[in-house]
């Protein structure tokens, strides 16, 4: 086990924010977690688990011991009549994994192409896009308890998935390290097409029964047109959750602004487009310091070049207050502020 000191975390967070880890240990296997816990000094130190840094806003240097998760590997573990079960190391990039499963002939993840971050971070956030969420393709995961060092396997029910939520943002926050994730890819495959942008692609191309590779390419094209590449412009993707409101709340907002973008949910509630709400408040293209709102998509906050975490935090809170003042809706941030 190698302990690195004074490590810049700027390359390890997709917003490109400056921060320094006093001490950092790279986790390549479950055994590395146990070595940390058995260490006479590190075992008792406060710890911060870092994956791909695509869902974190660093507002300070890190006195905690940073555990940089780099568990790699992908394999097919089981072929069932109704699904392929694929196991992936938590350190693997999510988008690369989506492309890999397609190359193996195991479709099912294509609607979540180009989501930034690692596979290990995907269950924490219950990532999702274009009509699909991780929980729809989830089998189980392995996590190492940061107190006992014991490896525990959790199923979907135990992970308590919700909209951009899980037990890892609640009761297990900061208490465990996800090391491997198993995905359930359905057989036979059926495309998930019930989303406006996908329907537009079908109309544009005349393809009414796309295969998985076609859907994958459509999603990549759609996201690339709307969202900045974190390698070029620092960002964490969607910064705010789309708020879910009651039918009464939705009717009240529509009465005040009939153009509000909203989607009916299975339980009778309605999901409002957070990006539309932010845009309606005039934030698109605006900045505070070097933190700004992306010109093409108001749901995305970006690093104009030299942003610091406090600027991002100030901008986010100003947007929240603005949307609340106009619509009475309190937007919730997706990334974690540290």
C-alpha positions in Angstrom: 0.0 0.0 0.0 1.4 3.4 -1.1 0.5 6.5 0.8 0.7 9.7 -1.4 0.9 13.1 0.3 0.0 16.6 -0.9 -1.9 15.3 -3.9 -3.7 17.8 -6.2 -7.3 16.7 -6.7 -7.9 19.0 -9.7 -7.3 16.1 -12.2 -9.6 13.9 -10.1 -12.8 16.0 -10.3 -14.6 16.7 -13.5 -15.4 20.3 -12.6 -11.6 20.9 -12.5 -11.7 22.6 -9.0 -8.5 23.1 -7.1 -8.1 21.1 -3.9 -5.3 19.2 -2.2 -5.5 15.9 -0.4 -3.1 15.7 2.6 -3.0 11.9 2.1 -4.3 9.7 -0.6 -4.4 5.9 -1.0 -5.4 4.2 -4.3 -7.8 1.3 -3.8 -7.3 -1.4 -6.5 -8.9 -4.3 -4.6 -10.9 -5.1 -1.4 -7.6 -6.0 0.3 -6.4 -2.4 -0.1 -9.3 -1.2 2.0 -8.5 -3.7 4.7 -4.8 -2.7 4.7 -5.9 0.9 5.3 -8.2 -0.2 8.2 -5.4 -2.3 9.7 -2.9 0.5 9.5 -2.1 1.8 13.0 -2.6 5.5 12.0 -4.8 5.4 8.8 -7.3 3.0 10.3 -8.6 5.6 12.7 -8.3 8.6 10.3 -11.5 10.2 8.8 -11.9 9.0 5.3 -13.3 10.4 2.0 -14.1 8.0 -0.8 -13.4 9.4 -4.3 -14.4 7.7 -7.6 -14.3 9.6 -10.9 -15.1 12.9 -9.2 -18.1 13.5 -11.5 -20.5 14.1 -8.7 -18.5 16.2 -6.2 -17.9 19.9 -5.8 -14.7 20.5 -3.8 -14.8 23.7 -1.8 -11.7 23.0 0.3 -8.6 21.0 0.8 -9.1 17.5 2.1 -7.7 16.8 5.6 -9.4 13.4 5.4 -7.6 10.4 4.0 -8.8 10.2 0.4 -9.5 6.7 -0.8 -9.2 6.8 -4.6 -11.2 3.9 -6.0 -9.5 2.2 -8.9 -10.8 -1.3 -8.9 -10.8 -2.5 -12.5 -12.0 -5.4 -14.6 -15.2 -6.5 -16.5 -16.5 -10.0 -17.0 -19.7 -12.0 -17.7 -20.5 -13.9 -14.6 -23.8 -15.6 -15.7 -26.1 -16.1 -18.7 -29.7 -16.5 -17.7 -32.7 -17.1 -19.9 -33.9 -13.6 -19.2 -30.6 -11.7 -18.7 -26.8 -11.4 -19.0 -25.2 -10.7 -15.6 -22.0 -8.6 -16.0 -19.6 -7.7 -13.2 -17.6 -4.5 -13.4 -14.9 -3.0 -11.2 -15.9 0.2 -9.4 -13.0 2.1 -11.0 -14.0 1.5 -14.6 -15.4 4.4 -16.5 -19.2 4.2 -16.9 -19.4 5.2 -20.6 -16.6 2.8 -21.5 -18.5 0.0 -19.8 -21.7 0.9 -21.8 -19.7 0.7 -25.1 -18.0 -2.6 -24.0 -21.3 -4.3 -23.2 -22.6 -3.4 -26.6 -19.4 -4.7 -28.3 -19.9 -8.0 -26.5 -23.5 -8.3 -27.8 -25.1 -7.5 -24.4 -27.3 -4.4 -24.9 -29.4 -2.6 -22.3 -27.3 0.3 -21.1 -27.3 2.4 -24.3 -29.7 5.1 -23.0 -27.2 5.9 -20.3 -24.3 6.4 -22.7 -21.9 9.4 -22.1 -22.9 9.8 -18.4 -19.6 10.9 -16.8 -18.1 9.1 -13.8 -17.2 5.6 -12.7 -19.2 2.4 -12.3 -18.8 2.5 -8.6 -20.4 5.9 -8.4 -23.4 4.9 -10.5 -25.3 3.2 -7.7 -24.6 6.1 -5.3 -26.4 8.5 -7.5 -28.7 5.9 -9.2 -27.7 7.6 -12.4 -30.2 7.8 -15.2 -31.0 9.4 -18.5 -33.5 9.2 -21.4 -36.0 7.0 -19.7 -33.7 4.6 -17.9 -32.1 4.5 -14.4 -29.3 2.3 -13.0 -31.9 0.5 -10.8 -33.6 -0.8 -14.0 -30.4 -2.7 -14.9 -29.0 -3.5 -11.4 -28.3 -6.9 -10.0 -26.1 -6.4 -6.9 -22.9 -4.9 -5.7 -20.0 -5.5 -3.3 -19.0 -3.0 -0.7 -16.4 -3.0 2.0 -17.5 -1.7 5.4 -15.0 1.0 6.6 -15.4 0.0 10.2 -15.2 -3.8 10.1 -13.4 -4.3 6.8 -16.0 -6.9 5.9 -17.2 -7.3 2.3 -21.0 -7.1 2.0 -23.2 -7.9 -1.0 -26.3 -5.7 -1.4 -29.2 -6.2 -3.8 -31.4 -3.5 -5.3 -33.9 -3.5 -2.3 -31.0 -3.1 0.2 -29.6 -0.2 -1.9 -32.8 1.8 -1.4 -32.7 3.4 -4.8 -34.7 6.5 -5.4 -34.6 9.4 -7.9 -30.8 10.2 -7.9 -30.6 8.7 -4.5 -29.6 5.5 -2.7 -28.5 4.3 0.8 -25.0 5.5 0.0 -26.2 9.0 0.2 -28.1 8.2 3.4 -27.3 5.6 6.0 -24.1 4.3 4.4 -22.8 7.7 3.3 -19.0 7.7 4.0 -19.2 4.3 5.7 -18.3 1.9 2.9 -16.4 1.6 -0.3 -18.2 0.1 -3.4 -15.7 -2.2 -5.1 -17.7 -4.2 -7.7 -21.1 -3.8 -9.4 -23.2 -6.4 -11.2 -25.5 -5.4 -13.9 -28.5 -7.2 -15.3 -28.8 -6.8 -19.1 -32.2 -8.1 -20.3 -32.9 -10.9 -22.8 -34.6 -10.4 -25.1 -33.6 -6.7 -25.5 -36.2 -4.1 -26.1 -35.4 -0.5 -27.0 -36.4 2.3 -24.5 -37.8 4.9 -26.9 -40.3 6.9 -24.8 -38.4 10.1 -24.6 -38.9 13.3 -26.7 -35.4 13.6 -28.0 -35.3 10.0 -29.1 -38.7 10.4 -30.8 -37.2 13.3 -32.7 -34.3 11.2 -33.8 -36.7 8.5 -35.0 -38.6 11.2 -37.0 -35.4 12.7 -38.4 -33.9 9.4 -39.5 -37.1 7.5 -40.4 -35.9 4.6 -38.3 -38.8 3.4 -36.2 -37.2 0.2 -34.9 -33.6 1.1 -34.0 -31.1 -1.5 -32.8 -29.1 -1.0 -29.7 -26.1 0.5 -31.5 -28.3 3.0 -33.2 -29.9 4.1 -29.9 -26.4 4.3 -28.4 -25.3 6.7 -31.2 -28.4 8.8 -30.9 -27.9 9.2 -27.2 -24.2 10.2 -27.8 -25.3 12.7 -30.4 -28.0 14.2 -28.2 -25.8 14.5 -25.2 -22.9 15.9 -27.1 -25.1 18.6 -28.7 -26.5 19.7 -25.3 -23.8 19.0 -22.7 -20.1 20.1 -22.6 -17.3 17.5 -22.6 -15.8 17.6 -19.0 -12.4 17.1 -20.6 -12.8 20.4 -22.4 -15.1 22.4 -20.1 -15.2 21.5 -16.4 -18.7 20.3 -15.2 -20.5 17.5 -13.4 -23.3 17.1 -15.9 -26.8 17.9 -14.6 -26.3 20.0 -11.5 -29.9 20.0 -10.2 -32.5 17.2 -9.8 -35.7 17.6 -11.8 -38.2 18.5 -9.1 -41.2 16.2 -8.6 -44.4 17.9 -7.6 -48.0 17.0 -6.8 -50.8 17.5 -9.5 -52.0 20.5 -7.6 -48.6 22.1 -7.6 -48.2 21.4 -11.3 -51.5 22.9 -12.1 -50.6 26.0 -10.1 -47.3 26.5 -11.9 -49.0 25.9 -15.3 -51.6 28.5 -14.5 -48.8 31.0 -13.9 -46.7 29.9 -16.8 -48.3 27.5 -19.3 -45.0 26.8 -21.1 -43.4 25.0 -18.2 -42.0 21.7 -19.3 -43.4 18.8 -17.2 -43.8 15.0 -17.4 -46.4 12.8 -15.8 -45.1 10.1 -13.5 -46.6 6.6 -12.9 -47.6 7.6 -9.4 -49.7 10.6 -10.5 -47.1 13.2 -9.6 -45.3 15.4 -12.2 -41.6 15.9 -12.9 -40.7 19.5 -13.9 -37.7 20.2 -16.1 -35.2 22.0 -13.8 -33.3 23.3 -16.8 -36.4 25.1 -18.0 -37.1 26.6 -14.6 -33.5 27.9 -14.4 -33.7 29.3 -18.0 -37.0 31.0 -17.3 -35.3 32.8 -14.4 -32.7 34.2 -16.8 -29.6 32.3 -15.7 -28.5 30.7 -19.0 -25.0 32.0 -19.8 -24.7 34.0 -16.6 -21.7 33.7 -14.3 -20.5 34.3 -10.7 -16.7 34.6 -10.8 -15.4 31.8 -13.0 -18.4 29.6 -12.4 -21.2 29.8 -15.0 -24.4 28.4 -16.4 -23.8 26.7 -19.7 -25.1 28.6 -22.7 -26.7 25.5 -24.3 -28.3 23.9 -21.3 -29.2 25.8 -18.1 -29.2 22.6 -16.0 -25.4 22.5 -16.4 -23.0 24.6 -14.4 -19.5 25.0 -15.9 -16.0 26.1 -15.0 -15.1 29.1 -17.1 -11.4 28.4 -16.6 -10.3 29.0 -13.1 -13.4 28.5 -10.9 -13.0 27.7 -7.2 -15.5 25.6 -5.2 -16.9 28.6 -3.3 -17.9 30.3 -6.6 -19.8 27.2 -7.7 -21.5 27.0 -4.4 -22.5 30.7 -4.5 -23.9 30.4 -8.0 -25.8 27.2 -7.2 -27.5 28.9 -4.2 -28.3 32.0 -6.1 -30.1 29.9 -8.7 -32.0 28.0 -6.0 -33.2 31.2 -4.5 -34.2 32.6 -7.9 -36.2 29.6 -8.9 -37.8 29.4 -5.4 -38.8 33.1 -5.6 -40.5 32.7 -8.9 -42.0 29.2 -8.8 -42.0 28.2 -5.1 -39.9 25.2 -6.0 -36.7 24.4 -4.1 -34.2 22.8 -6.5 -31.9 20.1 -5.0 -28.3 19.8 -6.1 -27.2 16.5 -7.6 -23.5 16.7 -6.7 -22.2 16.6 -3.2 -20.6 19.7 -1.8 -17.5 19.0 0.2 
